[in-house]
Amino acid sequence: MAAPFASEDLEKLKKFIDFVSQNPLILNMPQLEFVKTFIEKFGGKVPEGAFQMPAGGKCPFGGNIKTESKPTSVPQEEENNAEAEMDVESDESEIELDMEGVIPPDRVPEQTTIDFNKESTEEEIEKAGDLRSQAAGFYSEEKYDEAINFYTQAIELNPNNALYHAKRGQAFLKLQKPNACIRDCNKALEINCDSAAAYKFRGRAHRLLGNWEEAAKDLRQACKLDFDEEADEWLREVTPNAKKIEQHRLKQQRKKDERDRKAREVRRQKARKEASQQQQEKHDSAGMPGGFPGGSNLIDLLSSINDPEVMAALQDIMRNPANIEKYKSNPKLAKIIDVFKNSFPGGVGGFPGGFPGSFPTAAGANDTDGTTAPPNSEDNKPQPKKPDFVDDGLD
């Protein structure tokens, strides 16, 4: 009987089972809850604990168990930022780091009995020194819990001694408690910013937590303040990973700078385009000097004047302004007349009704031989003068 699955699906299932056999903690992931339920249903038991992703972040049987969700609708700027962050995460997954020796973080114990504002007496300082010597003895015997206890007593008597905090941090390192070590070294550096021991032990603690750049920085400073062969060895151990991360960060910064540069250029181009459009709109609305009401502008007026019919009528009117009456019913001429009447409400002498005395014309438009047409002889006849008094004959 043939299996009800394609051969490719069976091959993927086999790879999945092989991987789970070697990494059973993966079944504690929420995405695989149904598999865990299936196993427990038949009496199996899945060990408790957190699963750590293999180097690269991808499952060897295919796919990527890292789930990502994206909002269905987001502003364009936020979407671009999200895509940029996803690119960074994707590039970070490509960094191959040596994670050997990295341990889970520890919980930092509280220090409720230590008064850091205490001013110690000479007697307390001397007694704290004795306790510190006893702590060093326990440390040399690898009794780190006892050493921590005596260092704590010394710190309670003399809380402003940076070395006591740094040495207790060293004991925490031996117990695989890097966060507790970092806390003590931070306090030591707060008291004495040039404590080489505090930099050294804090750098080692960062290395155990996989904080490669912080580790390299602290260990480098420790060697600078007081060269130590062990600190130098630890520094050489963390440098390769730290350099990979630093190079990756520089690469990401260059990408970000390039994206920002392109975004600025797009904004500048958009601003220039909008400014050009506003300038063009302002120019179009301005029209001729003084402006033409009713929506008319220079382009509309010139278009009408260049019409042969309009041109002939204007020439006729310029020869005899009285002929304007013939063209009042012509819509083409009426438009021009209205424009000038509205634009020059005071009128321009020389034409009836305040019509202007001249129009822009093409060369030679007023005559045929390049000269101005003679005035109409009828217009030039002298008119008889009317008497000032007229007798109506009533007397």
Disulfide bonds with the S-S distance in Angstrom:
none
